């Protein structure tokens, strides 16, 4: 229960950072937020730790937690690395993925499709996250899996935000289906190419993300 509570608080704080309730540099008041959420400081501090992993919060000893929005260059660099890590996972999974894991990917996609029909981006993200973690595992390389999971966690609030852009859910769904098709055919190179494009934030996708962060800051 405590773990889920900390996750829920972290997501609520993410929303407040993105919608402009908290601005870059704001100090998060532990006492006030604990009262607002009706919790002790322990789950709140755990939520701060999760936000620190994604770079949205900076924890300064003896001073507290401060909102920190990564700049456009830093964000683009992280997405660039994430796209390449996912591409490698896809390429290796093309040779190593099990039939059971393919069934898991298809199940995640079916649930993603239901969320798309309902236009529920948050429900979509839950299954989207599951989809990607299956791919990391099926790379068959535990070090790669660990690094991909770490960066995935750091970029989570930004990837969730992206799914709210008009038309992005349908586009993401089509890319997921293309990944599964490539892996079913044992074509790791095709899976890698789709995943790289799926994750990369460049061109219009980057400008849209930056515009949403700017509007939140304002």
N, C-alpha and C positions, 0 to 999 in steps of 0.2 A: 504493500500500500504506500509506504513512504517513498519508494522509488518512483511509482506512478505519479504521486503527488508532485515530486520534484520535476518530473518531465512535463506535467501539465502546467506548472508555474513557469517553467522555462519557455514553453510555447506561448503562454499569455504575455510574458515579458517581451518575447520576440515581436509579437503583434504590436505591442505598445511602442517598440522602437521603430517598427516599420510605418506605423500610422502617425508618427510624429509626437506621440504623448511624451516620449523621452527623446531628447536630442543628443547629438554627439557631445561628449564631455560631461553630461549630466551624472551626478552621483545618485546611485540607487539607495534610497533610505531603507535600511534593513528593518528598523522598528515599525515604520509606517506601512511598508509592504507586508510584513508579517501580520499586522492587524487587518489589512485589506483582504488578504488571502485566508485569514483565520487559521494560521499555522504557527508553529514555533519557528525559531530562526534556523533550525537544522535543515529542513527541506528547502528553505529559501536559499541557504548557503550552497546546498547541492545544486540548485537551479542556476545560481551564479557560476558555479564551476562548469556546468554544461555550456552556458553562454560564453564563458571564457574560452572553451575549446573551439567554438566557432568564430572567435575573434570579435564577437559583438560586445563583449564586456572585458574590461581590464581590471584585474584584481591587484590593488596596491596595498602592501602590508601596512597595517595600522591606520590606513586612510579609508579603505572600503572598495566598493565596486563602482566602476565608472563606465558609462556607455562609450563604446568605441566602434565607429563605423569604418571598415577598411576603405581605403581610397580606391579609385578606379583601376590604377595600375596593379596594386596588390591583388585585387579581386580577379582581374583578368589573368594574372600569372597563376593564381590558384586554380582557376577553371581550366587553364591551358594544361597544367600538370594532371588534373583530374581526368581530362579527356584522354590523355595519353595512357594513364594508368588503366582506365576502363578499356581502352582499345587493346592493351596487352592482355588483360583478363579475358576479353572476348576471343583473341587469337589463340591463347592457350586452351581455353574451354572448348574451342572447336575440335581439338584433338582428345580432350580428357573428359568432357561432360558425360554423365551417366544418363540412362533412360529415365531413371527416377527424378533426377534434377530437371530434365526437360519437362517432365510432367508437372513438377513444382512451378517452373516458369510459366507453363500454360495456365496453371491454376491462378497464379498471381495476375496474369494478363486478363483472365476471365473476370476477376474481381476489379481490376483496373477498368475494364470495359463497363461494368455495372456502375462504377463511380462516375465514369464519363457520361453515361446515360443520365445519371442523376445530377450531373454538373457539380459534383462534390469534390473540390480540389484537395481537401484535407484527407478524405477517405482514399482518394486516388494516390496521394503521397505515401500513405501507409503501405499500400501494396507495391508502389513504385520502389520504395526503399527495400522491401523484401526481395523484389525482382533483382535489384542491383547486388544485394548481399549474396544471393544465390550465385550470381555470376562471379563474384570475387572468390567465393569458396571453390567453385568449379574450375578455377584457373589451375588448381592443384599445386599452388605455390603459396605456402602459409605466410611467408614474409610479404609477398605482394598483397595478399589478402589483408594482412594487418595494416599496411600502409594505405591501401585503398579505403579501408574502413575509417581510418583516422582522418583522412582528408574529406571523405564523404560527410563525416560528422561535423567537421569544421564548416563545410559549405551548406549544410542542411537548411538553415533559415533562408538562404538565397535561392536554393533549388525549390523550396516550398513556395517562395514568393513568385518564382517564374511560372509555376503551374497555374497561377491566377490570371496570367495574361490571356487576352482573347485568342482563342484558337489553339492555345498551347497544349491543352489536354488531348485533343484529337491528334495533333501532330506527334506528341509523345507516344500515344497509343500505337500509331502506325509504325513508329520507329521500333517500339518493343516487339511488335509482330515480325518486323523484318529481321531483328536480332535472332528471334526464336527460329525463324525459317532458315537462316544461315547456319545456326548451330545444329539444327535437325539434319541439314545436308552435310554437316561436317566441314563447313567452309569457314574456318577461323578468320581468314583475311577479310571476308565480306562482313562478318560479325564485328570485327575490329573497326572497319570503315564506318559502319552504321553507328556504333557506340561513340566513336570520336566525334561525329557530327551531332549525335544526340546530346552529348554533354557540353561540347564547346560553346562558349558564349562569345560570339563574335558578330560583327555586322549589326543588323537590326536587333537581334536578341540582346546584345550588349547595351545598345542605346536605350532600349526599353527598360532594362533592369536599372541602369543608371538613372533614368528619368524617375522611376518609382522610388529610388532611394533619395533622390533630390527632393521630390515632393514631400516625402516623409520628414526630411530634415527641415524643410521650410514650414 
